[in-house]
Amino acid sequence: MSRLCVLPETWMNKRIGLIKVLRKRPVATLWLAALLAAYPASGHSMSADKDALLDALLRQMTVQEKIGQLRMQHARAAPPSSTELDAVARGEVGAMFTEPGITPAQIRALQQAATQRSRLRIPLFFAGDMVHGQRTIFPINLGQASSWDLDAIASAARVAAIEGSADGLDMTFAPVLDISRDPRWGRMSEGYGEDTYLAARIAQVVIRALQGPTLGASNSLMACVKHFAGYGAVEGGRDYNTTDMSERRLAEDHLPPFKAAVDAGAGAVMTALTSLNGVPATANRWLLQDVLRRQWQFNGLVISDHGAVAELTDHGIAEDGQGAAEAAFTAGTQMSMSDRYFARYLPSLIKQGLASEQQLDAAVRQVLSTKYDLGLFHDPFRRLQAPHAAVGEAQRLHRAEARDMARRSLVLLKNHKQVLPLNPHANIALVGPLADNALDILGSWHASGKPGHAITLRRGIENAQAPDARLVYAKGANISDDPLAFALLADNQMSFDPTAPETLIAQAVAAARRADVIVAALGEARGMSHEGASRTDLNLPEQQRALLRALKATGKPLVLVLMNGRPLTITEESQWADAVLETWFSGTEGGNAIADVLFGDYNPSGKLAVTFPRSAGQIPMYYNHLNTGRPFDPATPSAYRSRYYDIDDTPLYPFGFGLSYTRFSVSPPRLSSARLRSGQDLRVAATVRNEGTRSGETVVQLYVRDRSASVSRPVKQLIGFEKLLLEPGQTREVVLEIPQSALGFMDRDLRPVIEPGGFDVMVGLDSQALEKASFQVMP
Ligand code: BGC
């Protein structure tokens, strides 16, 4: 039977003319070309045409070819070897996980092997980690979340999609939707902070921005959201450790950002490396089938994390490789990243009836469907034809968007006696290991971003200072004096100055003495807030603390610019410094953005997306905790109350906190009704006023508390926010609509309910300074 005979009959009749035209081409090309011509550039929906194509392909495929589609192979940033190309040509690979720096030419060679040499010409798809940018690096996501600016975050994601797709990539392993309340975990830097509602709102805009109006567009990227699920709550903040949590906490706090992403159309989900309540996520049938497929109706692709299938033996749920492949595949992991377990073991699993052919076909159909949605059957080279290929690398950067996002992500934590903004004519001593550091400012996962393109703080200040002003730079300290401690980090490229530590400090102090003001850029190396980089304490490394102490002793005004990927316990440092600006790892345009804020060209508007504890011993510390039966009240202190007796019970900086160069006031909330009928929504209004003399943006935050319910509810929970710009003296009315469904929770049987009773609604500019009103939900 000729290959053409597999086509549906109606289709055959309609396309016969076209097939005649193509007749002279080799038979396989003819077959595929004819198929492709039949289908329009794809959208994301399952069309009849798409079904016909996938059916036709599945009928043609051998079991080995099908299994090949389930393998995501590692592609290095190097010309592919003949071994790699031959494996692709034999149909043993379905997709490629690409290293940063891989070129479109290298991707093209691999795609050619698939589409010109493999029997069925099925294209590959190419994925990479564009976690906060591809070439233009935006602030780390913890910083982006601190902007509370959904438009700016969406614009950053769109740029990543434009740049990533122009580099030949089809999918990004992003966004990271792990909720984390443990800053010891280095990967907190990759996510959007501690709050479920904020992360879910961000997830939705990021998915839409990455995937664009249609996934098939040449500048759209498929989002592979990760890590499903519970990874952000690893015990003790130790990376890859076990997660054990109640189903309620999982459902209410950790799953909603993923659900929001699925609802927004995310095309793929990556399983977590970790286990959840004893069952590794990659082999967790309940997560992958009951929750993801049945409850949420997810119809995209499930990919394992890197090596996660193989690691199932270490997790102790499989005796050997075959057991690992069986556990992952039958649970619902469809494609395995960077191991050969499916390729090696699925044939025998199927022969023995331990995995079914129907399961295999379903997984393969999903992979093919992903490729179809990405437009790859229509044109496998659609993301390899960027017209700007000839344009210089630097010209391809989106600097304006990066600077805008970066300055919105900066959080002013302290500004004693308005030491900021700086006078552009002031003589500045700029010190610290991060002050002139183009590598660390990019943060972890900097994809194809280049330090050579990054604006350091030193350059940013030079760009902003008046011509008559002096800038004296001194490093003052290494990031750490113990590079050996960091030798095992995934990213350990820490630059080390062998000058004696006392000499470095003396040079910095000498520079400080000659200046009007000191700007000290201190914090972490990017590798310290990264995968595999957990910490037991959250202090600034000791030598940096010594430097800051010495600078404080000069008596000069002292501005601390923090660069780090997690909250640091800077209780003392925040007292030594007159001003503290949290800048995270702010990306390619970081230096200019920080200078914009330091000199007042941009009025800071960022608000923390994560609580800053005073001590690592307070972890987990998060704003939406339960009240307990014995809450501590500092107004009436007593023993037998829930607190640590050796430390101030409050956070150093609360969730939602951030200062501005102007002052804002917020009125108590006014409610559309104090008694809500069942099903009736609530409207909350508040008056916000800029009381100062500069225009500025702030974030009005709305929290709710269910005072009495069948299960204990958090002391407050974010359910709405609005970022707004106010001119000096301007007043604005903010109105936030709260659907009654937002007042719901999981009852004792984990069914969603909205219970009648008393609620508090709180409005303010951070999670602690709030104005309150109350209302009732009627039965
Ligand atoms: C990480 C993922 C990442 C993958 C590929 C894994 O170690 O957990 O987040 O996408 O590597 O780089």
Residues whose N, C-alpha, C, O or C-beta is under 5 A from the ligand:
A	BS01	BGC	D129 F173 D305 H306
